[in-house]
Amino acid sequence: MKISVELTLTPLKDDYESHIIEFIKELRKSEFKVLENPLSTQIYGEYDALMTFLTRTIKQSFLDIDIAVLNMKVVKTDRSDYEPDF
C-alpha cells in the first residue's frame, strides 16, 4: 500500500539547523520521492519499505541529537501529485 508521510524534526538545542539539514539530506538519498517546504518534509512510497527506512533514519538522527521532537503524519494514499485548486 502506498503512503504519504509528513515529517517535522525539531531539535531542542541552539545548533538545531545542522541537524535538520542532515536529516533532510538522508531523506533525499533514499529511493523515495521527497518534497520539502519551509515547515516540513514529505516523503512518499510503499508502506513497508518507507516505514523501515524511516525507522532507521529517525533512530540515527535521534542518536545524534540530545533532545528532539519529531512530528509525523501518515496518510494512507500517495498524495505526491496534490495541487491546491484555489
Backbone bond lengths (Angstrom), bond angles and torsions (degrees), N, CA, C in turn:
res aa  C-N    CA-C-N  psi(-1)  N-CA   C-N-CA  omega(-1)  CA-C   N-CA-C  phi
1 M - - - 1.445 - - 1.519 109.13 -
2 K 1.298 116.29 141.05 1.468 121.59 179.15 1.524 110.10 -86.01
3 I 1.350 114.66 143.36 1.457 120.37 176.99 1.524 110.22 -135.21
4 S 1.322 114.10 161.20 1.457 123.30 172.65 1.521 106.43 -121.44
5 V 1.330 116.70 134.15 1.459 120.91 -177.98 1.528 108.60 -127.43
6 E 1.327 115.45 128.95 1.461 121.05 175.04 1.524 107.87 -106.46
7 L 1.329 116.49 128.35 1.456 122.32 -176.38 1.523 110.87 -123.00
8 T 1.329 115.57 137.75 1.460 121.62 171.50 1.521 107.24 -133.91
9 L 1.325 116.09 110.74 1.461 122.14 178.46 1.523 108.41 -94.41
10 T 1.337 116.02 128.89 1.460 121.29 -179.78 1.527 109.45 -129.13
11 P 1.332 116.93 91.64 1.469 119.00 174.44 1.534 109.38 -69.14
12 L 1.304 117.41 136.03 1.466 121.52 -178.69 1.525 109.61 -98.15
13 K 1.324 114.42 67.59 1.459 121.05 179.66 1.524 108.91 -157.27
14 D 1.317 116.55 166.03 1.460 121.13 -175.04 1.524 113.40 -65.31
15 D 1.317 118.30 -38.39 1.468 120.19 -177.69 1.537 111.19 -94.91
16 Y 1.312 115.87 47.52 1.470 122.07 -175.40 1.522 113.69 -64.77
17 E 1.329 116.96 -34.07 1.466 120.61 -171.61 1.527 112.69 -59.82
18 S 1.313 117.79 -43.87 1.469 120.58 -177.99 1.530 111.16 -63.08
19 H 1.311 117.54 -35.18 1.469 121.05 179.18 1.528 111.35 -69.42
20 I 1.314 116.52 -39.36 1.467 120.79 177.66 1.522 109.87 -65.13
21 I 1.319 116.98 -44.25 1.466 121.36 -179.95 1.526 110.39 -61.07
22 E 1.323 118.03 -44.31 1.466 121.10 179.48 1.529 111.24 -63.58
23 F 1.318 116.89 -40.07 1.461 121.23 178.63 1.528 110.34 -62.09
24 I 1.320 117.06 -46.16 1.471 120.99 179.71 1.527 110.76 -65.49
25 K 1.316 118.12 -39.27 1.471 120.83 177.42 1.521 111.13 -60.45
26 E 1.328 117.18 -39.52 1.464 120.38 177.38 1.528 110.94 -64.88
27 L 1.317 116.64 -40.06 1.470 119.68 176.74 1.516 110.52 -62.79
28 R 1.319 117.40 -42.74 1.473 122.05 -179.47 1.531 112.28 -62.14
29 K 1.329 117.64 -31.83 1.465 121.72 -178.72 1.526 112.40 -70.77
30 S 1.301 117.11 -12.61 1.467 121.02 -174.51 1.524 111.09 -75.96
31 E 1.318 114.09 173.47 1.465 121.82 177.03 1.527 111.85 -81.85
32 F 1.323 117.68 -3.26 1.455 122.28 -173.07 1.527 111.94 -92.07
33 K 1.320 115.42 157.20 1.464 120.64 175.20 1.520 108.08 -74.97
34 V 1.345 116.45 129.75 1.456 122.72 -178.08 1.517 108.46 -125.72
35 L 1.337 116.47 128.98 1.461 122.65 174.86 1.525 107.51 -123.23
36 E 1.317 115.91 141.93 1.459 120.59 -177.05 1.515 110.69 -124.51
37 N 1.329 115.65 151.13 1.457 122.04 168.91 1.526 106.21 -141.39
38 P 1.313 119.14 176.22 1.466 119.51 -175.64 1.534 115.22 -62.76
39 L 1.315 118.57 -20.32 1.460 120.51 -174.87 1.522 114.92 -107.80
40 S 1.328 117.64 -20.18 1.460 119.35 -176.90 1.525 110.31 -160.41
41 T 1.315 113.85 173.52 1.462 121.49 176.41 1.516 107.44 -127.03
42 Q 1.323 116.04 134.99 1.456 121.07 177.49 1.523 108.54 -109.47
43 I 1.325 114.88 142.52 1.453 121.07 178.18 1.532 107.59 -136.91
44 Y 1.335 116.35 141.87 1.460 121.75 -170.34 1.525 110.34 -130.34
45 G 1.346 116.46 141.17 1.448 119.01 176.59 1.517 112.21 172.38
46 E 1.337 114.58 -170.99 1.462 121.52 177.02 1.526 109.14 -72.29
47 Y 1.322 116.50 138.27 1.468 122.67 -173.09 1.528 113.03 -50.46
48 D 1.319 117.57 -58.86 1.470 119.78 -173.35 1.520 112.53 -60.75
49 A 1.306 116.75 -47.03 1.468 120.56 -178.47 1.529 111.06 -66.82
50 L 1.320 117.06 -43.53 1.462 120.47 -177.36 1.525 111.36 -68.39
51 M 1.324 118.09 -43.45 1.462 120.01 -179.13 1.532 111.08 -67.63
52 T 1.325 117.84 -35.07 1.465 120.75 175.20 1.526 110.13 -63.11
53 F 1.317 116.15 -46.34 1.466 121.01 178.23 1.528 110.67 -61.24
54 L 1.334 117.44 -46.99 1.462 120.43 -177.83 1.523 111.87 -64.99
55 T 1.311 118.14 -38.33 1.465 120.90 177.95 1.525 110.52 -58.24
56 R 1.311 115.91 -47.01 1.471 120.96 -179.88 1.534 111.04 -66.41
57 T 1.323 117.37 -43.98 1.465 121.99 -176.18 1.524 111.81 -69.92
58 I 1.317 117.28 -41.57 1.463 121.08 178.08 1.531 109.99 -65.46
59 K 1.309 116.98 -42.97 1.464 119.78 178.81 1.524 111.17 -58.81
60 Q 1.329 117.33 -46.45 1.462 120.37 179.54 1.522 110.90 -61.33
61 S 1.314 116.64 -41.85 1.459 120.33 178.24 1.525 110.81 -62.15
62 F 1.326 117.40 -43.30 1.459 121.04 179.11 1.529 111.95 -64.88
63 L 1.329 117.52 -32.89 1.462 120.15 177.07 1.520 111.84 -66.44
64 D 1.333 116.85 -26.58 1.465 122.26 -177.92 1.525 113.82 -89.78
65 I 1.343 117.41 -8.49 1.466 122.15 -176.03 1.521 108.59 -123.38
66 D 1.330 116.65 136.14 1.469 119.60 179.19 1.527 111.65 -64.60
67 I 1.330 116.22 -53.16 1.466 121.78 -178.87 1.521 108.20 -137.00
68 A 1.328 116.31 132.58 1.463 120.32 179.80 1.525 109.94 -153.84
69 V 1.320 114.48 157.74 1.459 122.42 173.20 1.520 106.61 -119.70
70 L 1.322 116.20 135.17 1.462 120.61 175.16 1.525 107.57 -123.33
71 N 1.325 115.67 117.17 1.460 120.68 174.06 1.517 107.53 -95.17
72 M 1.338 115.78 132.28 1.454 120.17 -178.27 1.522 109.16 -137.28
73 K 1.327 114.84 129.91 1.460 121.16 174.06 1.516 107.36 -117.34
74 V 1.322 116.55 134.55 1.457 121.66 -179.74 1.521 108.04 -120.23
75 V 1.331 115.39 128.34 1.456 121.81 178.66 1.521 108.02 -116.72
76 K 1.308 116.82 132.78 1.460 120.87 -177.65 1.529 110.40 -84.06
77 T 1.304 115.51 68.91 1.463 124.04 173.15 1.517 107.64 179.04
78 D 1.296 117.16 163.24 1.466 121.54 176.18 1.521 107.99 -91.52
79 R 1.326 116.64 108.93 1.458 122.08 -179.04 1.535 112.24 -102.66
80 S 1.316 116.92 17.53 1.467 120.20 -174.55 1.520 113.64 -65.39
81 D 1.330 117.57 -19.29 1.464 119.73 179.99 1.533 112.32 -100.19
82 Y 1.328 118.30 10.60 1.452 121.47 -178.80 1.524 111.52 -64.99
83 E 1.333 114.78 132.55 1.462 121.26 172.40 1.509 107.80 -134.74
84 P 1.337 118.39 130.29 1.459 120.45 179.98 1.528 111.10 -61.96
85 D 1.308 116.68 147.54 1.470 120.26 -178.98 1.523 111.78 -108.33
86 F 1.321 116.18 29.94 1.480 119.46 178.57 1.509 109.97 -126.31
